[in-house]
Amino acid sequence: MRMLLNSVRLAGPRIYLRTLGLEDATEKYCRWLNDPEVNRFLDTKSATMQEVGDYIVSKNSKTDALFLGT
């Protein structure tokens, strides 16, 4: 069983990243992800809040992945 790393934070002079959680599966994030300019090179061309939440949970449950965002 993997221990969830809820407080991972990486900061530099021009960037700040933290572990994403279910609270990040918001309408704002979905609108951004569904923007054609943003997802132009992604496999996912549209996503719902449920799908984003499921993806975050899936990534956070993996032992070989660290899902970070701003």
N, C-alpha and C positions, 0 to 999 in steps of 0.2 A: 504494500500500500504506500502511496506517495503522500508525503506531507505537503499540503498546499502552502506555497510561499506568498502569503497575502500582502506582505509589505516590501516586496522587492522594488527598489528605486535606484535608478541610474541618472546621474545629473552631470552635465558638463556646462561649459560657458554658454552654449547656444541651444542646448536641448535638455529636456527632462522627461524621462520615461518611467512608467510604473506598471506593475502587474495590473491587467484589466480584470474586472469582475462583472458579475451579472448586472450590477448597477450601471455599468457602462453601455448596456444594450438599450439605448434610448432612441427616441424618434430622431433627434439631431444626428446621431451616429448613422442611423439607417438612411436618412436623407443624403448624408455625405457619401456613404457607401454606394447608394443608388445613382449618384451623379455620373452621367456618361463620361465626363472627363476624368473622374477619379477611377472608375472601373474599366476604363478602356483596355487595359492589359491584364485584367483579372479574369479568372474563370467564372466567377460569380458576377452576373450582370444585374441581379436584383436580390434584395434580402429583406425579410421582415424582422421585426424586433425579436420574435420567437427564434428565428433562424440564427440571428446574431447571438442571442443568449445561448443557444445550443452549441454554437461554434466556440464561444468563450469557455463554456464548461468543458467541452471536448478537449480543447487545447490545454486547459489548466489541469486536466486529469492525466496528461501524458508525462512520462518521466524524461523524455528527450526533447521537450519543448518548453520555452518560456515565452508567454504571450504578453507583449508589452505595448503600451500606447502612451499618449500624452494626456 
